[in-house]
Amino acid sequence: MYKTAMLGCGGRARGHADAYRFVKRGKLEAICDMNVDRLNNFGDDFNIYSRYTDLDEMLEKEKPDVLHIVTCPVLPSSNERIRYPLMKQASDHGVPAAVVEKPVAIEGEDWKQIARLAEETKTKFVVNTQLDFHPKNLELRKDVVEGRIGEIRFVDASARSMPAEQGAHVLQLVSSYIDNSRPVQVLGQISEGKNLNSASHPSPLHAVGHVLYENGVHVSLAFGTEMAQMASDDPGIYGHKRVLVAGTKGFIHWRFSSWERSTLENGYESGPLNYGEQDVVAQANFTEAIFDWLDDENNVHPTHLKQSLLEFNVILGMYYSGITNEIIELPFEPSDGLIDVLQEKL
């Protein structure tokens, strides 16, 4: 049985913890949060009695096999980017594996810091883009892998929230359907800079892009309330994520609350899905896949750090393309101060 621990006891952490109802090879045994009331409420709700307000102390005493880092990418009180410092702490303590909430970075500086860490660390970092493990998504992806929609010609994907909030989910879904082919070019447009000073996810409000991948597949992306209004019954900004994969013999379309596909064998099919029910199972399977990687070095987790950095690099490339009005070659080496430039331009 693997021993796991949680840093951060906010709302998103509850999704991580609730999934342990379905996790068979791990147990959440320790939690850490600087807010004592939040820490104790979380511990009481999930029957976790090893509670800490200091991460170094928890890692030293508990020595977990897996650490869930479930925090915002930015510390609201100081506007400090905290993904890298927390990941470095986990790495320095020799934590075997760690889950990092998305997005893995915010701008050029922290993306480059984390990219360097990815080359140096022995910790198996994965980014929590759990949609890869949604049961209906897995079923639809099997259709694609087994050739039921023919050769992939085009992918269209979107989220109604800002690129820094849900863009990582969308790009990971795209990668999963095209066998993690490497993105090589992006042309992007961005608008609305009022959320670039966000206390949690600094980002342009809207972004659209066209990405070319190494395998020749073209992908259309859209993020933001004005860019992604279709294909969801949920009116909220988080209630819309989708990916459509079009092939020579049909298509599949996974959405937040429904799905559809068309194949030569079975014609057109569609139906509803319950995102919440699917998501808790997906989070559990995501966690089990970390244990698979710990068991076998060759069984690499699909959302491992280097793959996730490539996907977030597409978003950074979209930002820069929106500033320069040029096609950006990927991987893109972002300059420092990209958010400042976006604020000036938008």
C-alpha positions in Angstrom: 0.0 0.0 0.0 1.4 3.4 -1.1 1.4 6.2 1.5 0.2 9.5 0.1 0.0 13.1 1.5 -1.8 16.3 0.4 -0.5 19.9 0.4 -3.4 22.2 0.2 -6.9 21.5 1.7 -9.1 23.8 -0.5 -12.0 22.8 -2.7 -9.9 21.1 -5.5 -8.1 19.0 -2.9 -11.5 17.5 -1.9 -11.8 16.1 -5.4 -8.3 14.4 -5.0 -9.3 13.1 -1.5 -12.7 11.9 -2.5 -11.2 9.8 -5.3 -9.5 7.6 -2.7 -12.9 5.8 -2.2 -11.9 4.1 -5.5 -8.1 3.9 -5.1 -7.0 0.4 -4.2 -3.2 0.6 -3.8 -2.8 3.9 -1.9 -4.0 5.6 1.3 -4.1 9.3 2.0 -2.5 9.6 5.4 -1.2 13.1 6.0 -2.4 16.7 5.0 -0.8 20.1 5.2 -2.3 23.6 5.0 -1.3 27.0 6.5 -4.9 27.7 7.4 -5.6 25.7 10.5 -9.4 25.8 10.3 -9.3 24.6 6.7 -6.8 21.9 7.7 -8.9 20.6 10.5 -12.2 20.7 8.7 -10.6 18.7 5.8 -9.0 16.2 8.2 -12.3 15.7 10.1 -14.2 15.2 6.8 -11.8 12.6 5.4 -10.7 11.0 8.7 -7.0 12.1 8.3 -5.3 12.7 11.7 -1.7 13.5 10.7 -2.0 17.3 10.1 0.7 19.8 9.4 1.1 23.5 8.7 4.6 23.2 7.5 5.5 21.2 4.3 9.1 20.4 5.2 8.0 19.0 8.6 5.3 16.8 6.9 7.7 15.5 4.3 10.4 14.8 6.8 8.2 13.0 9.3 5.7 11.2 7.0 8.0 10.4 4.0 5.1 9.8 1.6 5.4 7.9 -1.6 3.2 10.4 -3.4 2.6 14.0 -2.6 -0.5 15.8 -4.0 0.4 19.5 -4.5 -3.1 21.0 -4.7 -2.5 24.8 -4.6 -3.1 27.7 -6.9 -0.1 28.5 -9.1 0.0 32.0 -7.6 0.1 32.9 -3.9 -2.7 35.5 -3.6 -1.2 37.4 -0.7 2.1 38.2 -2.6 1.4 37.4 -6.3 4.4 34.9 -6.0 4.5 32.0 -8.5 4.7 29.0 -6.2 4.6 25.9 -8.5 8.4 25.8 -8.8 9.3 26.4 -5.2 6.9 23.7 -4.0 8.0 21.2 -6.6 11.7 21.9 -5.7 10.8 21.2 -2.0 9.3 17.8 -3.0 12.3 17.0 -5.2 14.8 18.0 -2.5 13.1 15.8 0.0 13.3 12.9 -2.4 9.6 12.3 -2.7 9.2 9.4 -5.2 6.3 10.9 -7.0 4.2 14.1 -6.9 1.0 15.3 -8.5 0.9 19.0 -9.4 -2.4 20.7 -10.1 -2.7 22.4 -13.5 -1.6 24.7 -14.9 2.0 23.6 -14.4 3.2 27.2 -15.0 1.9 30.7 -15.6 4.6 32.5 -17.7 8.1 32.2 -19.1 10.1 32.5 -15.9 8.4 29.6 -14.0 8.0 27.5 -17.1 11.8 27.6 -17.6 12.5 26.9 -14.0 10.3 23.8 -14.0 11.7 22.7 -17.4 15.2 22.7 -15.8 13.9 20.8 -12.8 12.4 18.2 -15.1 15.9 17.5 -16.4 17.4 17.2 -12.9 14.9 15.7 -10.6 14.4 12.0 -9.6 10.8 12.7 -8.5 8.2 11.5 -10.9 6.1 14.6 -11.4 2.7 14.3 -13.1 0.2 17.2 -13.8 -3.4 16.7 -12.7 -5.1 16.7 -16.1 -7.3 13.8 -15.2 -9.7 14.0 -18.2 -7.4 11.5 -19.9 -9.0 8.9 -17.5 -12.7 9.7 -17.9 -14.4 6.4 -18.8 -16.3 7.8 -21.8 -13.2 9.6 -23.0 -11.3 6.3 -22.9 -14.0 4.6 -24.8 -14.0 7.2 -27.6 -10.2 7.2 -27.7 -10.3 3.4 -28.2 -12.5 4.0 -31.3 -9.8 6.4 -32.7 -6.8 4.1 -31.8 -8.5 1.1 -33.4 -9.2 3.0 -36.6 -13.0 3.3 -36.5 -13.0 6.9 -37.6 -10.2 6.3 -40.1 -7.1 8.5 -40.4 -7.3 11.7 -38.3 -7.7 14.8 -40.4 -8.5 17.6 -37.8 -9.1 18.2 -34.1 -11.2 21.0 -32.7 -11.0 21.6 -28.9 -12.2 24.3 -26.5 -12.9 25.4 -23.0 -15.0 28.3 -21.9 -12.6 29.5 -19.1 -9.3 31.3 -19.6 -6.3 29.5 -21.1 -4.4 29.4 -17.8 -7.4 27.8 -16.1 -8.5 24.9 -18.4 -6.1 25.1 -21.3 -3.9 22.4 -19.9 -6.9 20.0 -19.8 -7.8 20.7 -23.4 -4.2 20.3 -24.7 -3.7 17.1 -22.9 -6.9 15.7 -24.4 -5.6 16.7 -27.8 -2.3 15.0 -27.1 -4.0 11.8 -26.0 -5.9 11.5 -29.2 -2.9 12.0 -31.5 -0.5 9.7 -29.7 1.4 12.6 -28.0 2.7 13.9 -31.3 4.9 17.0 -30.7 3.4 20.4 -31.5 5.7 22.3 -34.0 3.9 25.6 -34.9 1.2 27.8 -33.4 -0.7 30.9 -34.7 -2.7 32.6 -32.0 -4.8 35.6 -31.2 -5.6 36.9 -27.7 -7.8 39.6 -26.2 -9.0 41.1 -22.9 -6.2 41.7 -20.4 -8.3 42.5 -17.3 -7.5 39.1 -15.7 -3.7 39.4 -16.1 -3.6 40.6 -12.5 -5.7 37.6 -11.3 -4.8 36.5 -7.8 -4.8 32.8 -8.9 -4.5 32.3 -12.7 -3.1 35.4 -14.5 -4.2 35.0 -18.2 -5.7 36.8 -21.1 -9.5 36.3 -21.0 -9.8 35.0 -24.5 -7.4 33.1 -26.8 -7.7 31.2 -30.1 -5.1 29.3 -31.9 -4.2 26.9 -34.8 -1.6 24.4 -34.0 0.3 22.1 -36.4 1.7 18.9 -34.9 4.6 16.8 -36.1 2.4 14.1 -37.5 0.7 16.6 -39.8 -2.5 17.0 -37.8 -4.0 20.5 -37.6 -5.7 21.5 -34.3 -8.0 24.4 -33.6 -8.1 25.7 -30.1 -10.5 28.2 -28.4 -10.5 29.5 -24.8 -12.7 32.1 -23.1 -16.4 33.0 -22.7 -16.6 34.7 -26.2 -14.7 31.9 -28.0 -16.3 28.7 -26.8 -20.1 28.9 -26.4 -21.1 25.6 -27.9 -21.6 22.0 -26.9 -22.5 22.2 -23.2 -25.7 22.4 -21.2 -23.9 24.0 -18.3 -23.8 27.8 -18.5 -20.8 28.2 -16.1 -17.3 28.9 -17.4 -16.0 25.6 -16.0 -18.9 23.6 -17.4 -17.5 23.5 -20.9 -14.6 21.4 -22.1 -14.7 19.5 -25.3 -12.6 17.8 -28.0 -13.8 16.7 -31.5 -11.6 14.4 -33.6 -12.5 14.2 -37.3 -11.3 11.3 -39.4 -11.7 10.0 -42.9 -14.4 7.6 -41.8 -16.2 9.4 -39.0 -15.7 11.4 -35.9 -15.9 11.4 -32.1 -16.9 14.3 -29.9 -16.4 14.2 -26.1 -18.1 17.0 -24.2 -18.6 18.1 -20.6 -22.2 16.6 -20.3 -22.7 14.6 -23.5 -20.9 12.7 -26.2 -21.4 11.7 -29.9 -19.6 9.7 -32.5 -20.1 8.6 -36.1 -18.5 5.4 -37.6 -19.1 3.4 -40.7 -19.9 0.3 -38.6 -22.5 1.8 -36.3 -23.6 5.1 -37.8 -24.3 8.1 -35.6 -24.6 7.6 -31.8 -24.9 10.1 -28.9 -25.8 10.3 -25.3 -25.6 12.2 -22.0 -22.9 11.8 -19.4 -22.5 12.8 -15.8 -19.2 14.7 -15.5 -19.1 14.5 -11.7 -19.6 10.7 -11.6 -17.0 10.2 -14.3 -14.5 12.6 -12.8 -14.1 10.9 -9.4 -13.5 7.6 -11.2 -11.0 9.4 -13.5 -9.2 10.9 -10.6 -8.9 7.5 -8.9 -7.6 5.9 -12.1 -5.2 8.8 -12.6 -3.8 8.1 -9.1 -3.5 4.4 -9.7 -1.5 5.2 -12.8 1.1 6.9 -10.6 1.5 3.7 -8.7 1.9 1.8 -12.0 4.8 4.1 -12.8 6.4 3.6 -9.4 6.1 -0.1 -9.9 7.6 0.0 -13.4 9.9 2.7 -14.8 8.7 1.9 -18.3 5.1 2.4 -17.4 5.3 6.2 -17.7 2.3 8.2 -16.6 0.5 9.8 -19.6 0.6 13.3 -18.0 4.2 13.2 -16.9 6.0 16.5 -16.4 7.9 16.8 -19.7 4.8 16.1 -21.7 2.8 18.6 -19.7 5.5 21.2 -20.2 5.3 20.8 -24.0 1.5 21.3 -23.8 1.7 24.4 -21.7 4.4 25.7 -24.1 1.7 25.8 -26.8 -0.3 28.3 -24.6 2.8 30.5 -24.1 3.3 30.3 -27.9 -0.3 31.4 -28.5 0.3 34.4 -26.2 3.5 35.4 -28.0 1.9 34.9 -31.4 -1.0 37.2 -30.3 1.6 39.9 -29.5 3.7 39.6 -32.6 1.0 38.4 -35.1 3.5 35.8 -36.3 3.5 32.0 -36.5 5.6 30.7 -33.6 7.9 27.7 -33.9 7.5 25.2 -31.1 9.0 24.4 -28.6 9.0 28.1 -27.9 11.6 29.6 -25.5 9.6 32.2 -23.7 11.3 35.4 -22.6 11.0 36.8 -19.1 8.3 39.4 -18.5 5.7 37.9 -20.9 2.8 38.8 -18.6 4.0 42.4 -18.4 4.2 42.6 -22.2 0.6 41.1 -22.4 -0.6 43.8 -19.9 1.0 46.5 -22.0 -0.5 45.2 -25.3 -4.0 44.3 -24.0 
